[in-house]
């Protein structure tokens, strides 16, 4: 039984994603539990304004797209939601939309 080329590409992409995720990590100095440290809600906001922050960061060294230090995984999760859900990440990238 021959494996289809599509299966091979999917397998290679999953393997590459797994290999790259093994490199992901956050140093302890980047995580803080102090009061006023950006957490989940700030992560959502920073993810939502990411495109504008990124453009601004190209012209000013005082603008960052990601807050460091932050609360860690909850900030990251909020940042991800802000980019994908609020920022329209999957909606604007879709090729077809239903028309009623």
C-alpha positions in Angstrom: 0.0 0.0 0.0 1.5 3.3 -1.1 1.1 6.4 1.0 -0.3 9.3 -0.9 1.9 12.4 -1.4 -0.7 14.5 0.5 -0.3 12.3 3.5 3.5 12.7 3.3 3.2 16.5 3.2 0.8 16.5 6.2 3.1 14.2 8.1 6.2 16.4 7.3 4.3 19.6 8.3 3.2 18.0 11.6 6.8 16.8 12.3 8.2 20.3 11.5 5.6 21.9 13.8 6.5 19.5 16.6 10.2 20.1 16.1 9.8 23.9 16.1 7.5 23.8 19.2 10.2 21.9 21.1 12.3 25.1 20.8 9.5 27.3 22.3 9.9 28.4 25.8 9.9 31.5 28.1 12.7 32.4 30.4 11.8 32.9 34.1 12.8 36.6 33.9 9.9 37.1 31.4 7.3 35.9 33.8 6.2 37.9 36.8 3.4 37.7 39.4 3.7 41.3 40.6 0.6 43.5 40.7 0.2 45.4 37.5 1.9 42.8 35.4 0.0 42.2 32.1 -2.2 39.1 32.3 -4.9 37.5 30.2 -7.0 40.6 29.4 -3.9 42.7 28.5 -2.9 39.7 26.3 -6.2 39.9 24.4 -5.8 43.7 23.9 -2.1 43.4 22.8 -3.1 40.6 20.4 -5.9 42.7 19.0 -3.7 45.7 18.3 -0.8 43.6 17.1 -0.9 44.8 13.4 -0.7 48.4 14.4 1.9 47.8 17.1 4.0 45.9 14.6 3.9 48.8 12.1 4.7 51.2 14.9 7.6 49.1 16.1 9.2 49.4 12.7 9.5 53.2 13.1 10.0 53.6 16.9 12.1 51.5 19.3 9.7 52.5 22.1 6.8 50.4 20.7 6.7 46.7 21.4 4.2 44.1 20.2 4.5 41.8 23.2 4.7 42.8 26.9 7.7 41.5 28.9 7.5 40.6 31.7 4.0 39.2 31.7 2.0 36.6 33.7 3.1 33.8 31.4 0.8 31.2 29.9 -2.4 33.2 30.5 -1.0 36.3 28.8 0.1 34.1 25.9 -3.3 32.6 25.6 -5.0 36.0 25.6 -2.5 37.3 23.0 -3.3 34.3 20.8 -7.1 34.9 21.2 -6.6 38.6 20.4 -4.8 37.9 17.2 -7.0 35.0 16.0 -10.5 35.8 17.2 -10.7 39.6 17.7 -8.2 40.4 15.0 -10.1 38.4 12.5 -7.3 35.9 11.8 -9.4 33.1 10.5 -12.3 35.1 9.2 -10.4 37.4 6.8 -8.2 34.5 5.6 -11.1 32.4 4.5 -11.6 32.0 0.8 -15.4 31.5 0.8 -18.1 33.1 2.8 -21.7 32.0 2.9 -24.1 34.4 1.2 -27.7 34.4 2.3 
